[in-house]
Amino acid sequence: MDVTLAGVGTRLGGRWVVDGVDATPPPGRLTGLLGPNGAGKSTLLRLVAGLLAPERGAVLVGDQPVASMARRGRARRIALLEQESSSSVPLTVREVVALGRIPYRSLWGSDAGDEAVDRALVAADATHLADRPWSTLSGGERQRVHVARALAQEPEVLLLDEPTNHLDVSAQLSLLAFVRDLGTTTVAALHDLNLAAAFCEHVVVLSAGRLAAAGHPREVLRPALLREVYGVDADVLEHPRTGRPVIAFHEPAPAAAVPAPVSAGEP
Ligand SMILES: Nc1ncnc2c1ncn2[C@@H]1O[C@H](COP(=O)(O)OP(=O)(O)OP(=O)(O)O)[C@@H](O)[C@H]1O
């Protein structure tokens, strides 16, 4: 599905936290949304999901502005996995995943979406957790279940806010490989630039709410951009098997020695 961000902006607390962003995530592929803490990634995902209305510009899914979609229709088309979650929900894992089917439910009950729930549990490697109480899961297990819930929604557009949070390295790799191969237009906010470089077809880099760069990771993730946006020194190498960029970070140079203060009584 085509998603178009055209000059999107919004203020929070009186400040433009997303400011005139243009982007076109490639349809059916995985786009990485990058940028330092506070750059506006979560806010941008909420704008794309229609949970926030843009003050400026528009987000289009197909040729329809998200802001003009009815809530239920929007929930069928766009799934957002947000960062934080409550731990006190008295539901089993299967029931949590089935929440993803709510937009499909008729007034009279079931939507016959059990198969979608099963498929989502398998895809997120969470079948073994299905009967566990949600409140007893570890952080990484919860993250898998969140992903399963978003997949159960069978959206045209999948938005993931730091989906690899809490996951061990093997789970990070398999989750991103899975969403990359899903064939759904997916935008994932990621902090790990090497994961973004390895799995994303396209990256969108935000800096202080503005678009700093967009394109294939090979074109975008260059030392100058990393210095400018993240303030880090890095070499960009080539992965020996995939040819994708591999970023080798350097530790910051030690701060210049501060001269000792001169005490007031000295001549
Ligand atoms: N409700 C709010 N009111 C005021 N400011 C907010 C609100 N929500 C977010 N902000 C601010 O907007 C900016 C962007 O926040 P956002 O969560 O979108 O950034 P982010 O790139 O996702 O950050 P992180 O990588 O730390 O998760 C931050 O400076 C944040 O403090």
The ligand as an SDF file (V2000), in Angstrom:
LIG
                    3D

 31 33  0  0  0  0  0  0  0  0999 V2000
    2.6340   15.1010   25.0240 N   0  0  0  0  0  0  0  0  0  0  0  0
    3.7500   15.8130   24.8450 C   0  0  0  0  0  0  0  0  0  0  0  0
    3.8470   17.0880   25.2490 N   0  0  0  0  0  0  0  0  0  0  0  0
    4.9680   17.8260   25.0470 C   0  0  0  0  0  0  0  0  0  0  0  0
    6.0570   17.3460   24.4050 N   0  0  0  0  0  0  0  0  0  0  0  0
    6.0240   16.0730   23.9930 C   0  0  0  0  0  0  0  0  0  0  0  0
    4.8800   15.2250   24.1740 C   0  0  0  0  0  0  0  0  0  0  0  0
    5.1290   14.0190   23.6390 N   0  0  0  0  0  0  0  0  0  0  0  0
    6.4000   14.0960   23.1490 C   0  0  0  0  0  0  0  0  0  0  0  0
    6.9210   15.3190   23.3530 N   0  0  0  0  0  0  0  0  0  0  0  0
    8.2610   15.7690   22.9520 C   0  0  0  0  0  0  0  0  0  0  0  0
    8.3330   15.6740   21.5510 O   0  0  0  0  0  0  0  0  0  0  0  0
    9.6540   15.3250   21.1510 C   0  0  0  0  0  0  0  0  0  0  0  0
    9.5860   14.1030   20.2540 C   0  0  0  0  0  0  0  0  0  0  0  0
    9.1840   12.9830   21.0360 O   0  0  0  0  0  0  0  0  0  0  0  0
    9.0940   11.5290   20.4050 P   0  0  0  0  0  0  0  0  0  0  0  0
    8.6560   10.6120   21.4940 O   0  0  0  0  0  0  0  0  0  0  0  0
    8.2910   11.5930   19.1670 O   0  0  0  0  0  0  0  0  0  0  0  0
   10.6320   11.2760   20.0300 O   0  0  0  0  0  0  0  0  0  0  0  0
   11.3530    9.9070   19.6400 P   0  0  0  0  0  0  0  0  0  0  0  0
   12.2120   10.2420   18.4580 O   0  0  0  0  0  0  0  0  0  0  0  0
   10.3740    8.8180   19.4760 O   0  0  0  0  0  0  0  0  0  0  0  0
   12.2660    9.6800   20.9190 O   0  0  0  0  0  0  0  0  0  0  0  0
   12.8660    8.3300   21.5920 P   0  0  0  0  0  0  0  0  0  0  0  0
   13.9080    7.8240   20.6460 O   0  0  0  0  0  0  0  0  0  0  0  0
   13.4920    8.8790   22.8350 O   0  0  0  0  0  0  0  0  0  0  0  0
   11.7430    7.3840   21.8450 O   0  0  0  0  0  0  0  0  0  0  0  0
   10.4420   15.0950   22.4360 C   0  0  0  0  0  0  0  0  0  0  0  0
   11.1930   16.2600   22.6910 O   0  0  0  0  0  0  0  0  0  0  0  0
    9.3650   14.9010   23.4870 C   0  0  0  0  0  0  0  0  0  0  0  0
    9.8120   15.3490   24.7490 O   0  0  0  0  0  0  0  0  0  0  0  0
  1  2  1  0
  2  3  1  0
  2  7  2  0
  3  4  2  0
  4  5  1  0
  5  6  2  0
  6  7  1  0
  6 10  1  0
  7  8  1  0
  8  9  2  0
  9 10  1  0
 10 11  1  0
 11 12  1  0
 11 30  1  0
 12 13  1  0
 13 14  1  0
 13 28  1  0
 14 15  1  0
 15 16  1  0
 16 17  2  0
 16 18  1  0
 16 19  1  0
 19 20  1  0
 20 21  2  0
 20 22  1  0
 20 23  1  0
 23 24  1  0
 24 25  2  0
 24 26  1  0
 24 27  1  0
 28 29  1  0
 28 30  1  0
 30 31  1  0
M  END
$$$$
